[in-house]
Amino acid sequence: MAQSGKGKLNFRCPSCFMRDLDIDMFYDKDKQEYYCLRCQYKGSEEDVLEKNEMVRFRYKAMMKRFTDFDV
């Protein structure tokens, strides 16, 4: 997605990302917070980064090939 009119970086909405939707957040300079147009999530940069790190555990082994299924 293009980044025109958004904040410093493209941040994914953590709420939408948990539901496998890749939605970019917009930045409100007056309130100094990010917000999502789709689900109405809003939060500071630190809050968004923290919640996005929690979601990343789903993709931790995405590039790993599993060959041994005996536990």
The 8 nearest C-alpha neighbors of each residue, nearest first, counted from 0:
[[1, 2, 23, 9, 22, 3, 21, 24],
 [2, 0, 3, 9, 5, 4, 23, 8],
 [1, 3, 5, 4, 0, 9, 8, 6],
 [4, 2, 5, 1, 6, 0, 25, 9],
 [5, 3, 2, 6, 25, 26, 1, 7],
 [6, 4, 25, 26, 3, 2, 7, 9],
 [5, 7, 26, 8, 25, 4, 9, 27],
 [6, 8, 5, 9, 26, 2, 10, 4],
 [9, 7, 6, 10, 5, 2, 24, 26],
 [8, 10, 23, 11, 2, 24, 6, 7],
 [11, 9, 23, 24, 8, 12, 47, 48],
 [12, 10, 23, 22, 24, 13, 21, 9],
 [11, 13, 15, 14, 24, 22, 16, 23],
 [14, 12, 16, 51, 15, 50, 11, 17],
 [13, 15, 17, 16, 12, 40, 18, 38],
 [14, 16, 20, 18, 17, 12, 13, 22],
 [15, 17, 19, 20, 13, 18, 14, 21],
 [18, 16, 15, 14, 19, 13, 54, 20],
 [17, 19, 15, 16, 20, 14, 21, 13],
 [20, 18, 16, 17, 21, 15, 14, 22],
 [21, 19, 16, 15, 18, 22, 17, 12],
 [20, 22, 16, 11, 19, 23, 15, 12],
 [21, 23, 11, 12, 20, 24, 15, 16],
 [24, 22, 11, 10, 12, 9, 21, 25],
 [23, 25, 35, 34, 10, 12, 11, 33],
 [26, 24, 5, 34, 33, 35, 6, 27],
 [25, 27, 33, 6, 5, 32, 28, 34],
 [26, 28, 32, 31, 29, 30, 33, 25],
 [29, 27, 31, 30, 26, 32, 6, 33],
 [28, 30, 27, 31, 32, 26, 33, 6],
 [29, 31, 32, 28, 27, 33, 26, 43],
 [32, 30, 28, 27, 29, 43, 33, 26],
 [33, 31, 43, 42, 30, 27, 26, 34],
 [32, 34, 26, 42, 41, 25, 43, 24],
 [33, 35, 41, 25, 24, 40, 26, 39],
 [36, 34, 24, 39, 40, 37, 38, 12],
 [35, 37, 39, 38, 34, 24, 25, 40],
 [36, 38, 35, 39, 22, 15, 40, 12],
 [37, 39, 40, 35, 36, 15, 14, 12],
 [40, 38, 35, 36, 37, 41, 34, 14],
 [41, 39, 35, 38, 34, 14, 42, 12],
 [42, 40, 34, 33, 39, 35, 32, 43],
 [43, 41, 32, 33, 46, 47, 34, 44],
 [42, 44, 32, 46, 45, 33, 47, 31],
 [43, 45, 47, 46, 48, 42, 32, 33],
 [44, 46, 48, 43, 47, 49, 42, 50],
 [47, 45, 43, 49, 44, 48, 42, 50],
 [46, 48, 44, 50, 49, 45, 51, 42],
 [47, 49, 51, 45, 46, 50, 44, 52],
 [50, 48, 46, 52, 47, 51, 45, 53],
 [49, 51, 53, 47, 52, 48, 13, 46],
 [50, 52, 54, 48, 53, 13, 49, 47],
 [53, 51, 55, 49, 54, 50, 48, 56],
 [54, 52, 50, 51, 55, 56, 49, 57],
 [53, 55, 51, 52, 56, 57, 17, 50],
 [56, 54, 52, 57, 58, 53, 51, 59],
 [57, 55, 59, 58, 54, 53, 52, 60],
 [58, 56, 55, 59, 54, 60, 61, 53],
 [57, 59, 61, 56, 55, 60, 54, 62],
 [58, 60, 56, 61, 57, 55, 62, 63],
 [61, 59, 63, 62, 58, 57, 64, 56],
 [60, 62, 58, 63, 59, 64, 57, 56],
 [61, 63, 60, 64, 59, 58, 65, 57],
 [64, 62, 60, 61, 65, 59, 66, 58],
 [63, 65, 66, 62, 61, 60, 67, 68],
 [64, 66, 67, 63, 68, 60, 62, 61],
 [65, 67, 64, 68, 69, 63, 70, 62],
 [66, 68, 69, 65, 70, 64, 63, 60],
 [67, 69, 70, 66, 65, 64, 63, 60],
 [70, 68, 67, 66, 65, 64, 63, 60],
 [69, 68, 67, 66, 65, 64, 60, 63]]
